[in-house]
Amino acid sequence: MELRHLRYFVTLAECLHFTHAAERMHVTQSTLSHQIRQLEDELGHALFDRIGRRVTLTAAGDSFLGYAAKALREVDEGIGELKRAPDELTGELRIAATHTFNLGFIPECLASFMQRYPKVKASVSELSADAITDGLVAGRLDVGVGYDPGSGHELWFEPLYTEEMVLIVRHDHPLAHRGRVRMVDLHHLSMVQLSREFATRALLDECFRSCGAEPLVAAEMNTVAPMIGLVSRTKLAAIVSSRAVAGRHDVVVLPLESPTPVRTPGILWKRGVKHSMEVRSFANDLRKIALRQSLQPHNAAAAA
């Protein structure tokens, strides 16, 4: 089946007259008739009842018409978007991400996007995972970057990559000289952690339980940057994404094992929404840059 078969079918269904439909499609009547026969043979159903040059839709034809017309509209809209010049796009892109991704990942993706679409206004919000979910469901956001919210939401989660979390301490901390640290070694260690409303906190609590360790939570915070700042000024430790400390020299980054805490960031979409070219293009930038970063050496961020 080819697109021309669908176009001939939809046109004939609109005209219900072979001569008129052939004229509209700029083909001969015999060509149109032959193409319709090919489509019917492939589908295994008669789509029209023929009465001379006039025709009526069969039940199968009437049922197929809606799907064929929808497919053609989608293709034609896609072709139209491809023909539009980048500087013709003037809409608004509403993005939300959690703190870690706003440090470097989102700015890099946004810079790539804005270079191609300079007239599109980008609005970026730094929100908690729950607020991103609420914003997408309510239609206040176009796309989110975060972690899988789990079942029970009207969202689709598209994984981007897998990241390992790391331990950070000050240079004079007793663990600073270690090459790797086991989770059990953090038993009774004074730490600053994310507050309990975060999925990452639940992940870390489960890792501690699995190895029988129980850290001493000296402080809880709801953003990562202050946690890192506190670690750099005290003897507290913290577990964060390696991306959150890339390029920092005021803390020591230590890989964790037995078990290694692992998170999977991804793109969050609202189900059933038809996204604009701007949104789809930005999502493609997210995928490409995430892939490029995931192909970098594993210890690049830790060594920074």
Secondary structure, DSSP 8 states (H G I E B T S, - for coil): --HHHHHHHHHHHHH-BHHHHHHHHTS-HHHHHHHHHHHHHHHTS--EEEETTEEEE-HHHHHHHHHHHHHHHHHHHHHHHHHS-GGG---EEEEEE-HHHHHTHHHHHHHHHHHH-TTSEEEEEE--HHHHHHHHHHTS-SEEEEE---SSSSEEEEE---EEEEEEE-TTSTTTT-S-EEGGGGTT-EEEEE-TTSHHHHHHHHHHHHHT---EEEEEESSHHHHHHHHHHSS-BEEEEGGGGTT--SSEEEEEESS--EE-EEEEEETT----HHHHHHHHHHHHHHHHHHTS-TTHHHH-
